[in-house]
Structure formats: structure tokens, C-alpha cells
Amino acid sequence: MKEGFTVREDYWGGDLGVKQTKAIVHQLFKGNEYWFWMGTEVENAKISVHVYDSNGNLAEVEQWQKQHFAAARV
């Protein structure tokens, strides 16, 4: 059995201001693993990515922030 990941052609692109947040809704399918990541070219920026379920509870199993990049895995 071949293992690997499929990168989907789905993305959100845009600008966020200082201290501005953005909720982006995606439908996820049970049994799949998902990574959501975000980055900026602004080196001093601090960003975070979090994934919540439909009840507003954190759903991620892993989350990290490094310099001006962040990611979360579901």
C-alpha cells in the first residue's frame, strides 16, 4: 500500500491587519489528516493557526509557530 499526502488546490489568500483575526470555514472528512498553514513575508510578524470543531472546541492534535509561520494538524 502506498502512503502519502494529496495536496488540495484549495486556499485562502488575502491580507490581515495587525491584531486582526479571520475565520475560514472548510468541510473536513472523517478519517483524513489535514494540515493548515499560514505564513507572511513580514519577518517580525507573529501569527497563529488553530482549528475548531463545529461546537467551537479546539480540534487540532498538533500546532506550531516558528518565526513568521504557523500550522495546525487535524
mmCIF file of the N, C-alpha and C atoms, coordinates in Angstrom:
data_MODEL
# 
_entry.id   MODEL 
# 
loop_
_atom_site.group_PDB 
_atom_site.id 
_atom_site.type_symbol 
_atom_site.label_atom_id 
_atom_site.label_alt_id 
_atom_site.label_comp_id 
_atom_site.label_asym_id 
_atom_site.label_entity_id 
_atom_site.label_seq_id 
_atom_site.pdbx_PDB_ins_code 
_atom_site.Cartn_x 
_atom_site.Cartn_y 
_atom_site.Cartn_z 
_atom_site.occupancy 
_atom_site.B_iso_or_equiv 
_atom_site.pdbx_formal_charge 
_atom_site.auth_seq_id 
_atom_site.auth_comp_id 
_atom_site.auth_asym_id 
_atom_site.auth_atom_id 
_atom_site.pdbx_PDB_model_num 
ATOM 1   N N  . MET A 1 1  ? 0.834   -1.173 0.000  1.00 0.00 ? 1  MET A N  1 
ATOM 2   C CA . MET A 1 1  ? 0.000   0.000  0.000  1.00 0.00 ? 1  MET A CA 1 
ATOM 3   C C  . MET A 1 1  ? 0.886   1.246  0.000  1.00 0.00 ? 1  MET A C  1 
ATOM 4   N N  . LYS A 1 2  ? 0.618   2.150  -0.892 1.00 0.00 ? 2  LYS A N  1 
ATOM 5   C CA . LYS A 1 2  ? 1.384   3.394  -0.988 1.00 0.00 ? 2  LYS A CA 1 
ATOM 6   C C  . LYS A 1 2  ? 0.811   4.428  -0.026 1.00 0.00 ? 2  LYS A C  1 
ATOM 7   N N  . GLU A 1 3  ? 1.692   5.043  0.772  1.00 0.00 ? 3  GLU A N  1 
ATOM 8   C CA . GLU A 1 3  ? 1.253   6.075  1.705  1.00 0.00 ? 3  GLU A CA 1 
ATOM 9   C C  . GLU A 1 3  ? 1.770   7.424  1.245  1.00 0.00 ? 3  GLU A C  1 
ATOM 10  N N  . GLY A 1 4  ? 1.010   8.441  1.533  1.00 0.00 ? 4  GLY A N  1 
ATOM 11  C CA . GLY A 1 4  ? 1.425   9.792  1.169  1.00 0.00 ? 4  GLY A CA 1 
ATOM 12  C C  . GLY A 1 4  ? 0.297   10.767 1.392  1.00 0.00 ? 4  GLY A C  1 
ATOM 13  N N  . PHE A 1 5  ? 0.496   11.974 0.954  1.00 0.00 ? 5  PHE A N  1 
ATOM 14  C CA . PHE A 1 5  ? -0.490  13.025 1.125  1.00 0.00 ? 5  PHE A CA 1 
ATOM 15  C C  . PHE A 1 5  ? -0.876  13.586 -0.230 1.00 0.00 ? 5  PHE A C  1 
ATOM 16  N N  . THR A 1 6  ? -2.112  14.015 -0.335 1.00 0.00 ? 6  THR A N  1 
ATOM 17  C CA . THR A 1 6  ? -2.597  14.717 -1.511 1.00 0.00 ? 6  THR A CA 1 
ATOM 18  C C  . THR A 1 6  ? -2.764  16.179 -1.137 1.00 0.00 ? 6  THR A C  1 
ATOM 19  N N  . VAL A 1 7  ? -2.133  17.052 -1.878 1.00 0.00 ? 7  VAL A N  1 
ATOM 20  C CA . VAL A 1 7  ? -2.270  18.478 -1.629 1.00 0.00 ? 7  VAL A CA 1 
ATOM 21  C C  . VAL A 1 7  ? -3.457  18.975 -2.437 1.00 0.00 ? 7  VAL A C  1 
ATOM 22  N N  . ARG A 1 8  ? -4.433  19.518 -1.762 1.00 0.00 ? 8  ARG A N  1 
ATOM 23  C CA . ARG A 1 8  ? -5.634  20.013 -2.438 1.00 0.00 ? 8  ARG A CA 1 
ATOM 24  C C  . ARG A 1 8  ? -5.389  21.423 -2.953 1.00 0.00 ? 8  ARG A C  1 
ATOM 25  N N  . GLU A 1 9  ? -6.049  21.742 -4.013 1.00 0.00 ? 9  GLU A N  1 
ATOM 26  C CA . GLU A 1 9  ? -5.908  23.046 -4.648 1.00 0.00 ? 9  GLU A CA 1 
ATOM 27  C C  . GLU A 1 9  ? -6.858  24.058 -4.021 1.00 0.00 ? 9  GLU A C  1 
ATOM 28  N N  . ASP A 1 10 ? -6.959  24.067 -2.719 1.00 0.00 ? 10 ASP A N  1 
ATOM 29  C CA . ASP A 1 10 ? -7.865  24.958 -2.018 1.00 0.00 ? 10 ASP A CA 1 
ATOM 30  C C  . ASP A 1 10 ? -7.041  25.881 -1.133 1.00 0.00 ? 10 ASP A C  1 
ATOM 31  N N  . TYR A 1 11 ? -7.327  27.164 -1.191 1.00 0.00 ? 11 TYR A N  1 
ATOM 32  C CA . TYR A 1 11 ? -6.559  28.100 -0.391 1.00 0.00 ? 11 TYR A CA 1 
ATOM 33  C C  . TYR A 1 11 ? -7.365  29.362 -0.150 1.00 0.00 ? 11 TYR A C  1 
ATOM 34  N N  . TRP A 1 12 ? -6.929  30.138 0.847  1.00 0.00 ? 12 TRP A N  1 
ATOM 35  C CA . TRP A 1 12 ? -7.440  31.479 1.071  1.00 0.00 ? 12 TRP A CA 1 
ATOM 36  C C  . TRP A 1 12 ? -6.249  32.399 0.974  1.00 0.00 ? 12 TRP A C  1 
ATOM 37  N N  . GLY A 1 13 ? -6.366  33.417 0.203  1.00 0.00 ? 13 GLY A N  1 
ATOM 38  C CA . GLY A 1 13 ? -5.303  34.398 0.079  1.00 0.00 ? 13 GLY A CA 1 
ATOM 39  C C  . GLY A 1 13 ? -5.851  35.766 0.432  1.00 0.00 ? 13 GLY A C  1 
ATOM 40  N N  . GLY A 1 14 ? -5.093  36.519 1.129  1.00 0.00 ? 14 GLY A N  1 
ATOM 41  C CA . GLY A 1 14 ? -5.549  37.844 1.493  1.00 0.00 ? 14 GLY A CA 1 
ATOM 42  C C  . GLY A 1 14 ? -4.626  38.473 2.500  1.00 0.00 ? 14 GLY A C  1 
ATOM 43  N N  . ASP A 1 15 ? -4.976  39.668 2.914  1.00 0.00 ? 15 ASP A N  1 
ATOM 44  C CA . ASP A 1 15 ? -4.182  40.409 3.886  1.00 0.00 ? 15 ASP A CA 1 
ATOM 45  C C  . ASP A 1 15 ? -4.947  40.524 5.196  1.00 0.00 ? 15 ASP A C  1 
ATOM 46  N N  . LEU A 1 16 ? -4.226  40.416 6.294  1.00 0.00 ? 16 LEU A N  1 
ATOM 47  C CA . LEU A 1 16 ? -4.791  40.660 7.620  1.00 0.00 ? 16 LEU A CA 1 
ATOM 48  C C  . LEU A 1 16 ? -4.004  41.790 8.262  1.00 0.00 ? 16 LEU A C  1 
ATOM 49  N N  . GLY A 1 17 ? -4.714  42.692 8.892  1.00 0.00 ? 17 GLY A N  1 
ATOM 50  C CA . GLY A 1 17 ? -4.062  43.791 9.584  1.00 0.00 ? 17 GLY A CA 1 
ATOM 51  C C  . GLY A 1 17 ? -3.550  43.357 10.943 1.00 0.00 ? 17 GLY A C  1 
ATOM 52  N N  . VAL A 1 18 ? -2.833  44.228 11.614 1.00 0.00 ? 18 VAL A N  1 
ATOM 53  C CA . VAL A 1 18 ? -2.302  43.953 12.948 1.00 0.00 ? 18 VAL A CA 1 
ATOM 54  C C  . VAL A 1 18 ? -3.466  43.679 13.902 1.00 0.00 ? 18 VAL A C  1 
ATOM 55  N N  . LYS A 1 19 ? -3.368  42.592 14.664 1.00 0.00 ? 19 LYS A N  1 
ATOM 56  C CA . LYS A 1 19 ? -4.373  42.137 15.635 1.00 0.00 ? 19 LYS A CA 1 
ATOM 57  C C  . LYS A 1 19 ? -5.725  41.802 15.009 1.00 0.00 ? 19 LYS A C  1 
ATOM 58  N N  . GLN A 1 20 ? -5.763  41.602 13.715 1.00 0.00 ? 20 GLN A N  1 
ATOM 59  C CA . GLN A 1 20 ? -6.985  41.204 13.024 1.00 0.00 ? 20 GLN A CA 1 
ATOM 60  C C  . GLN A 1 20 ? -7.025  39.680 12.936 1.00 0.00 ? 20 GLN A C  1 
ATOM 61  N N  . THR A 1 21 ? -8.200  39.089 13.135 1.00 0.00 ? 21 THR A N  1 
ATOM 62  C CA . THR A 1 21 ? -8.365  37.647 13.021 1.00 0.00 ? 21 THR A CA 1 
ATOM 63  C C  . THR A 1 21 ? -9.282  37.333 11.851 1.00 0.00 ? 21 THR A C  1 
ATOM 64  N N  . LYS A 1 22 ? -9.251  36.087 11.405 1.00 0.00 ? 22 LYS A N  1 
ATOM 65  C CA . LYS A 1 22 ? -10.071 35.667 10.276 1.00 0.00 ? 22 LYS A CA 1 
ATOM 66  C C  . LYS A 1 22 ? -10.492 34.224 10.498 1.00 0.00 ? 22 LYS A C  1 
ATOM 67  N N  . ALA A 1 23 ? -11.784 33.962 10.407 1.00 0.00 ? 23 ALA A N  1 
ATOM 68  C CA . ALA A 1 23 ? -12.296 32.584 10.470 1.00 0.00 ? 23 ALA A CA 1 
ATOM 69  C C  . ALA A 1 23 ? -12.542 32.118 9.036  1.00 0.00 ? 23 ALA A C  1 
ATOM 70  N N  . ILE A 1 24 ? -12.021 30.959 8.709  1.00 0.00 ? 24 ILE A N  1 
ATOM 71  C CA . ILE A 1 24 ? -12.185 30.376 7.376  1.00 0.00 ? 24 ILE A CA 1 
ATOM 72  C C  . ILE A 1 24 ? -12.820 29.007 7.565  1.00 0.00 ? 24 ILE A C  1 
ATOM 73  N N  . VAL A 1 25 ? -13.964 28.773 6.926  1.00 0.00 ? 25 VAL A N  1 
ATOM 74  C CA . VAL A 1 25 ? -14.714 27.529 7.098  1.00 0.00 ? 25 VAL A CA 1 
ATOM 75  C C  . VAL A 1 25 ? -14.325 26.534 5.999  1.00 0.00 ? 25 VAL A C  1 
ATOM 76  N N  . HIS A 1 26 ? -13.997 25.312 6.412  1.00 0.00 ? 26 HIS A N  1 
ATOM 77  C CA . HIS A 1 26 ? -13.695 24.223 5.476  1.00 0.00 ? 26 HIS A CA 1 
ATOM 78  C C  . HIS A 1 26 ? -14.430 22.978 5.941  1.00 0.00 ? 26 HIS A C  1 
ATOM 79  N N  . GLN A 1 27 ? -14.934 22.213 4.990  1.00 0.00 ? 27 GLN A N  1 
ATOM 80  C CA . GLN A 1 27 ? -15.552 20.928 5.326  1.00 0.00 ? 27 GLN A CA 1 
ATOM 81  C C  . GLN A 1 27 ? -14.453 19.866 5.330  1.00 0.00 ? 27 GLN A C  1 
ATOM 82  N N  . LEU A 1 28 ? -14.337 19.152 6.450  1.00 0.00 ? 28 LEU A N  1 
ATOM 83  C CA . LEU A 1 28 ? -13.344 18.087 6.585  1.00 0.00 ? 28 LEU A CA 1 
ATOM 84  C C  . LEU A 1 28 ? -14.059 16.748 6.593  1.00 0.00 ? 28 LEU A C  1 
ATOM 85  N N  . PHE A 1 29 ? -13.375 15.718 6.128  1.00 0.00 ? 29 PHE A N  1 
ATOM 86  C CA . PHE A 1 29 ? -13.963 14.391 6.051  1.00 0.00 ? 29 PHE A CA 1 
ATOM 87  C C  . PHE A 1 29 ? -13.305 13.459 7.052  1.00 0.00 ? 29 PHE A C  1 
ATOM 88  N N  . LYS A 1 30 ? -14.127 12.716 7.773  1.00 0.00 ? 30 LYS A N  1 
ATOM 89  C CA . LYS A 1 30 ? -13.666 11.796 8.804  1.00 0.00 ? 30 LYS A CA 1 
ATOM 90  C C  . LYS A 1 30 ? -12.655 10.805 8.226  1.00 0.00 ? 30 LYS A C  1 
ATOM 91  N N  . GLY A 1 31 ? -11.622 10.522 9.002  1.00 0.00 ? 31 GLY A N  1 
ATOM 92  C CA . GLY A 1 31 ? -10.621 9.548  8.588  1.00 0.00 ? 31 GLY A CA 1 
ATOM 93  C C  . GLY A 1 31 ? -9.451  10.156 7.828  1.00 0.00 ? 31 GLY A C  1 
ATOM 94  N N  . ASN A 1 32 ? -9.521  11.428 7.482  1.00 0.00 ? 32 ASN A N  1 
ATOM 95  C CA . ASN A 1 32 ? -8.437  12.095 6.777  1.00 0.00 ? 32 ASN A CA 1 
ATOM 96  C C  . ASN A 1 32 ? -7.611  12.922 7.747  1.00 0.00 ? 32 ASN A C  1 
ATOM 97  N N  . GLU A 1 33 ? -6.380  13.168 7.386  1.00 0.00 ? 33 GLU A N  1 
ATOM 98  C CA . GLU A 1 33 ? -5.497  14.039 8.152  1.00 0.00 ? 33 GLU A CA 1 
ATOM 99  C C  . GLU A 1 33 ? -5.328  15.329 7.367  1.00 0.00 ? 33 GLU A C  1 
ATOM 100 N N  . TYR A 1 34 ? -5.429  16.466 8.054  1.00 0.00 ? 34 TYR A N  1 
ATOM 101 C CA . TYR A 1 34 ? -5.334  17.762 7.402  1.00 0.00 ? 34 TYR A CA 1 
ATOM 102 C C  . TYR A 1 34 ? -4.288  18.622 8.090  1.00 0.00 ? 34 TYR A C  1 
ATOM 103 N N  . TRP A 1 35 ? -3.544  19.373 7.299  1.00 0.00 ? 35 TRP A N  1 
ATOM 104 C CA . TRP A 1 35 ? -2.630  20.402 7.788  1.00 0.00 ? 35 TRP A CA 1 
ATOM 105 C C  . TRP A 1 35 ? -3.113  21.742 7.254  1.00 0.00 ? 35 TRP A C  1 
ATOM 106 N N  . PHE A 1 36 ? -3.164  22.720 8.122  1.00 0.00 ? 36 PHE A N  1 
ATOM 107 C CA . PHE A 1 36 ? -3.458  24.087 7.722  1.00 0.00 ? 36 PHE A CA 1 
ATOM 108 C C  . PHE A 1 36 ? -2.243  24.919 8.097  1.00 0.00 ? 36 PHE A C  1 
ATOM 109 N N  . TRP A 1 37 ? -1.752  25.724 7.176  1.00 0.00 ? 37 TRP A N  1 
ATOM 110 C CA . TRP A 1 37 ? -0.581  26.526 7.480  1.00 0.00 ? 37 TRP A CA 1 
ATOM 111 C C  . TRP A 1 37 ? -0.735  27.930 6.922  1.00 0.00 ? 37 TRP A C  1 
ATOM 112 N N  . MET A 1 38 ? 0.053   28.826 7.485  1.00 0.00 ? 38 MET A N  1 
ATOM 113 C CA . MET A 1 38 ? -0.009  30.234 7.115  1.00 0.00 ? 38 MET A CA 1 
ATOM 114 C C  . MET A 1 38 ? 1.374   30.834 7.282  1.00 0.00 ? 38 MET A C  1 
ATOM 115 N N  . GLY A 1 39 ? 1.705   31.779 6.430  1.00 0.00 ? 39 GLY A N  1 
ATOM 116 C CA . GLY A 1 39 ? 2.986   32.453 6.531  1.00 0.00 ? 39 GLY A CA 1 
ATOM 117 C C  . GLY A 1 39 ? 2.886   33.866 5.999  1.00 0.00 ? 39 GLY A C  1 
ATOM 118 N N  . THR A 1 40 ? 3.883   34.640 6.311  1.00 0.00 ? 40 THR A N  1 
ATOM 119 C CA . THR A 1 40 ? 3.949   36.024 5.848  1.00 0.00 ? 40 THR A CA 1 
ATOM 120 C C  . THR A 1 40 ? 5.388   36.378 5.529  1.00 0.00 ? 40 THR A C  1 
ATOM 121 N N  . GLU A 1 41 ? 5.558   37.356 4.678  1.00 0.00 ? 41 GLU A N  1 
ATOM 122 C CA . GLU A 1 41 ? 6.915   37.828 4.384  1.00 0.00 ? 41 GLU A CA 1 
ATOM 123 C C  . GLU A 1 41 ? 7.384   38.868 5.408  1.00 0.00 ? 41 GLU A C  1 
ATOM 124 N N  . VAL A 1 42 ? 6.498   39.274 6.317  1.00 0.00 ? 42 VAL A N  1 
ATOM 125 C CA . VAL A 1 42 ? 6.855   40.238 7.359  1.00 0.00 ? 42 VAL A CA 1 
ATOM 126 C C  . VAL A 1 42 ? 7.579   39.481 8.471  1.00 0.00 ? 42 VAL A C  1 
ATOM 127 N N  . GLU A 1 43 ? 8.893   39.642 8.562  1.00 0.00 ? 43 GLU A N  1 
ATOM 128 C CA . GLU A 1 43 ? 9.704   38.815 9.447  1.00 0.00 ? 43 GLU A CA 1 
ATOM 129 C C  . GLU A 1 43 ? 9.402   38.984 10.930 1.00 0.00 ? 43 GLU A C  1 
ATOM 130 N N  . ASN A 1 44 ? 8.958   40.128 11.369 1.00 0.00 ? 44 ASN A N  1 
ATOM 131 C CA . ASN A 1 44 ? 8.671   40.343 12.792 1.00 0.00 ? 44 ASN A CA 1 
ATOM 132 C C  . ASN A 1 44 ? 7.232   40.021 13.160 1.00 0.00 ? 44 ASN A C  1 
ATOM 133 N N  . ALA A 1 45 ? 6.443   39.569 12.214 1.00 0.00 ? 45 ALA A N  1 
ATOM 134 C CA . ALA A 1 45 ? 5.033   39.262 12.481 1.00 0.00 ? 45 ALA A CA 1 
ATOM 135 C C  . ALA A 1 45 ? 4.920   38.010 13.335 1.00 0.00 ? 45 ALA A C  1 
ATOM 136 N N  . LYS A 1 46 ? 3.900   37.979 14.177 1.00 0.00 ? 46 LYS A N  1 
ATOM 137 C CA . LYS A 1 46 ? 3.609   36.791 14.974 1.00 0.00 ? 46 LYS A CA 1 
ATOM 138 C C  . LYS A 1 46 ? 2.212   36.329 14.579 1.00 0.00 ? 46 LYS A C  1 
ATOM 139 N N  . ILE A 1 47 ? 2.113   35.121 14.062 1.00 0.00 ? 47 ILE A N  1 
ATOM 140 C CA . ILE A 1 47 ? 0.829   34.602 13.603 1.00 0.00 ? 47 ILE A CA 1 
ATOM 141 C C  . ILE A 1 47 ? 0.556   33.251 14.257 1.00 0.00 ? 47 ILE A C  1 
ATOM 142 N N  . SER A 1 48 ? -0.708  32.840 14.237 1.00 0.00 ? 48 SER A N  1 
ATOM 143 C CA . SER A 1 48 ? -1.067  31.524 14.762 1.00 0.00 ? 48 SER A CA 1 
ATOM 144 C C  . SER A 1 48 ? -2.191  30.943 13.913 1.00 0.00 ? 48 SER A C  1 
ATOM 145 N N  . VAL A 1 49 ? -2.255  29.624 13.904 1.00 0.00 ? 49 VAL A N  1 
ATOM 146 C CA . VAL A 1 49 ? -3.302  28.888 13.192 1.00 0.00 ? 49 VAL A CA 1 
ATOM 147 C C  . VAL A 1 49 ? -3.915  27.915 14.182 1.00 0.00 ? 49 VAL A C  1 
ATOM 148 N N  . HIS A 1 50 ? -5.237  27.913 14.280 1.00 0.00 ? 50 HIS A N  1 
ATOM 149 C CA . HIS A 1 50 ? -5.943  26.973 15.141 1.00 0.00 ? 50 HIS A CA 1 
ATOM 150 C C  . HIS A 1 50 ? -7.149  26.424 14.396 1.00 0.00 ? 50 HIS A C  1 
ATOM 151 N N  . VAL A 1 51 ? -7.529  25.186 14.708 1.00 0.00 ? 51 VAL A N  1 
ATOM 152 C CA . VAL A 1 51 ? -8.668  24.531 14.065 1.00 0.00 ? 51 VAL A CA 1 
ATOM 153 C C  . VAL A 1 51 ? -9.684  24.185 15.148 1.00 0.00 ? 51 VAL A C  1 
ATOM 154 N N  . TYR A 1 52 ? -10.935 24.559 14.913 1.00 0.00 ? 52 TYR A N  1 
ATOM 155 C CA . TYR A 1 52 ? -12.021 24.336 15.863 1.00 0.00 ? 52 TYR A CA 1 
ATOM 156 C C  . TYR A 1 52 ? -13.093 23.460 15.221 1.00 0.00 ? 52 TYR A C  1 
ATOM 157 N N  . ASP A 1 53 ? -13.776 22.662 16.038 1.00 0.00 ? 53 ASP A N  1 
ATOM 158 C CA . ASP A 1 53 ? -14.901 21.871 15.529 1.00 0.00 ? 53 ASP A CA 1 
ATOM 159 C C  . ASP A 1 53 ? -16.150 22.742 15.468 1.00 0.00 ? 53 ASP A C  1 
ATOM 160 N N  . SER A 1 54 ? -17.259 22.156 15.033 1.00 0.00 ? 54 SER A N  1 
ATOM 161 C CA . SER A 1 54 ? -18.498 22.916 14.853 1.00 0.00 ? 54 SER A CA 1 
ATOM 162 C C  . SER A 1 54 ? -19.078 23.426 16.172 1.00 0.00 ? 54 SER A C  1 
ATOM 163 N N  . ASN A 1 55 ? -18.588 22.913 17.311 1.00 0.00 ? 55 ASN A N  1 
ATOM 164 C CA . ASN A 1 55 ? -19.037 23.383 18.621 1.00 0.00 ? 55 ASN A CA 1 
ATOM 165 C C  . ASN A 1 55 ? -18.110 24.436 19.223 1.00 0.00 ? 55 ASN A C  1 
ATOM 166 N N  . GLY A 1 56 ? -17.083 24.818 18.485 1.00 0.00 ? 56 GLY A N  1 
ATOM 167 C CA . GLY A 1 56 ? -16.156 25.832 18.971 1.00 0.00 ? 56 GLY A CA 1 
ATOM 168 C C  . GLY A 1 56 ? -15.024 25.305 19.828 1.00 0.00 ? 56 GLY A C  1 
ATOM 169 N N  . ASN A 1 57 ? -14.844 23.971 19.872 1.00 0.00 ? 57 ASN A N  1 
ATOM 170 C CA . ASN A 1 57 ? -13.760 23.354 20.647 1.00 0.00 ? 57 ASN A CA 1 
ATOM 171 C C  . ASN A 1 57 ? -12.524 23.175 19.768 1.00 0.00 ? 57 ASN A C  1 
ATOM 172 N N  . LEU A 1 58 ? -11.343 23.351 20.355 1.00 0.00 ? 58 LEU A N  1 
ATOM 173 C CA . LEU A 1 58 ? -10.118 23.096 19.602 1.00 0.00 ? 58 LEU A CA 1 
ATOM 174 C C  . LEU A 1 58 ? -10.104 21.657 19.110 1.00 0.00 ? 58 LEU A C  1 
ATOM 175 N N  . ALA A 1 59 ? -9.773  21.465 17.843 1.00 0.00 ? 59 ALA A N  1 
ATOM 176 C CA . ALA A 1 59 ? -9.796  20.131 17.247 1.00 0.00 ? 59 ALA A CA 1 
ATOM 177 C C  . ALA A 1 59 ? -8.412  19.662 16.802 1.00 0.00 ? 59 ALA A C  1 
ATOM 178 N N  . GLU A 1 60 ? -7.424  20.520 16.886 1.00 0.00 ? 60 GLU A N  1 
ATOM 179 C CA . GLU A 1 60 ? -6.099  20.158 16.384 1.00 0.00 ? 60 GLU A CA 1 
ATOM 180 C C  . GLU A 1 60 ? -5.405  19.168 17.307 1.00 0.00 ? 60 GLU A C  1 
ATOM 181 N N  . VAL A 1 61 ? -4.562  18.324 16.721 1.00 0.00 ? 61 VAL A N  1 
ATOM 182 C CA . VAL A 1 61 ? -3.759  17.383 17.506 1.00 0.00 ? 61 VAL A CA 1 
ATOM 183 C C  . VAL A 1 61 ? -2.310  17.844 17.586 1.00 0.00 ? 61 VAL A C  1 
ATOM 184 N N  . GLU A 1 62 ? -1.972  18.822 16.769 1.00 0.00 ? 62 GLU A N  1 
ATOM 185 C CA . GLU A 1 62 ? -0.623  19.385 16.775 1.00 0.00 ? 62 GLU A CA 1 
ATOM 186 C C  . GLU A 1 62 ? -0.724  20.811 16.253 1.00 0.00 ? 62 GLU A C  1 
ATOM 187 N N  . GLN A 1 63 ? 0.082   21.701 16.832 1.00 0.00 ? 63 GLN A N  1 
ATOM 188 C CA . GLN A 1 63 ? 0.111   23.088 16.405 1.00 0.00 ? 63 GLN A CA 1 
ATOM 189 C C  . GLN A 1 63 ? 1.494   23.630 16.653 1.00 0.00 ? 63 GLN A C  1 
ATOM 190 N N  . TRP A 1 64 ? 2.019   24.453 15.739 1.00 0.00 ? 64 TRP A N  1 
ATOM 191 C CA . TRP A 1 64 ? 3.322   25.061 15.966 1.00 0.00 ? 64 TRP A CA 1 
ATOM 192 C C  . TRP A 1 64 ? 3.390   26.467 15.389 1.00 0.00 ? 64 TRP A C  1 
ATOM 193 N N  . GLN A 1 65 ? 4.317   27.256 15.943 1.00 0.00 ? 65 GLN A N  1 
ATOM 194 C CA . GLN A 1 65 ? 4.622   28.595 15.465 1.00 0.00 ? 65 GLN A CA 1 
ATOM 195 C C  . GLN A 1 65 ? 6.136   28.719 15.404 1.00 0.00 ? 65 GLN A C  1 
ATOM 196 N N  . LYS A 1 66 ? 6.658   29.143 14.283 1.00 0.00 ? 66 LYS A N  1 
ATOM 197 C CA . LYS A 1 66 ? 8.091   29.355 14.109 1.00 0.00 ? 66 LYS A CA 1 
ATOM 198 C C  . LYS A 1 66 ? 8.278   30.638 13.311 1.00 0.00 ? 66 LYS A C  1 
ATOM 199 N N  . GLN A 1 67 ? 8.906   31.602 13.937 1.00 0.00 ? 67 GLN A N  1 
ATOM 200 C CA . GLN A 1 67 ? 9.148   32.893 13.316 1.00 0.00 ? 67 GLN A CA 1 
ATOM 201 C C  . GLN A 1 67 ? 7.840   33.451 12.756 1.00 0.00 ? 67 GLN A C  1 
ATOM 202 N N  . HIS A 1 68 ? 7.750   33.663 11.467 1.00 0.00 ? 68 HIS A N  1 
ATOM 203 C CA . HIS A 1 68 ? 6.537   34.233 10.873 1.00 0.00 ? 68 HIS A CA 1 
ATOM 204 C C  . HIS A 1 68 ? 5.739   33.200 10.078 1.00 0.00 ? 68 HIS A C  1 
ATOM 205 N N  . PHE A 1 69 ? 5.727   31.968 10.600 1.00 0.00 ? 69 PHE A N  1 
ATOM 206 C CA . PHE A 1 69 ? 4.941   30.865 10.028 1.00 0.00 ? 69 PHE A CA 1 
ATOM 207 C C  . PHE A 1 69 ? 4.206   30.153 11.161 1.00 0.00 ? 69 PHE A C  1 
ATOM 208 N N  . ALA A 1 70 ? 3.072   29.530 10.832 1.00 0.00 ? 70 ALA A N  1 
ATOM 209 C CA . ALA A 1 70 ? 2.312   28.750 11.823 1.00 0.00 ? 70 ALA A CA 1 
ATOM 210 C C  . ALA A 1 70 ? 1.552   27.648 11.103 1.00 0.00 ? 70 ALA A C  1 
ATOM 211 N N  . ALA A 1 71 ? 1.240   26.564 11.832 1.00 0.00 ? 71 ALA A N  1 
ATOM 212 C CA . ALA A 1 71 ? 0.496   25.451 11.246 1.00 0.00 ? 71 ALA A CA 1 
ATOM 213 C C  . ALA A 1 71 ? -0.263  24.695 12.331 1.00 0.00 ? 71 ALA A C  1 
ATOM 214 N N  . ALA A 1 72 ? -1.287  23.974 11.904 1.00 0.00 ? 72 ALA A N  1 
ATOM 215 C CA . ALA A 1 72 ? -2.055  23.122 12.804 1.00 0.00 ? 72 ALA A CA 1 
ATOM 216 C C  . ALA A 1 72 ? -2.470  21.875 12.037 1.00 0.00 ? 72 ALA A C  1 
ATOM 217 N N  . ARG A 1 73 ? -2.455  20.726 12.745 1.00 0.00 ? 73 ARG A N  1 
ATOM 218 C CA . ARG A 1 73 ? -2.825  19.441 12.129 1.00 0.00 ? 73 ARG A CA 1 
ATOM 219 C C  . ARG A 1 73 ? -4.082  18.904 12.810 1.00 0.00 ? 73 ARG A C  1 
ATOM 220 N N  . VAL A 1 74 ? -4.987  18.408 11.979 1.00 0.00 ? 74 VAL A N  1 
ATOM 221 C CA . VAL A 1 74 ? -6.228  17.786 12.457 1.00 0.00 ? 74 VAL A CA 1 
ATOM 222 C C  . VAL A 1 74 ? -6.242  16.358 11.968 1.00 0.00 ? 74 VAL A C  1 
# 
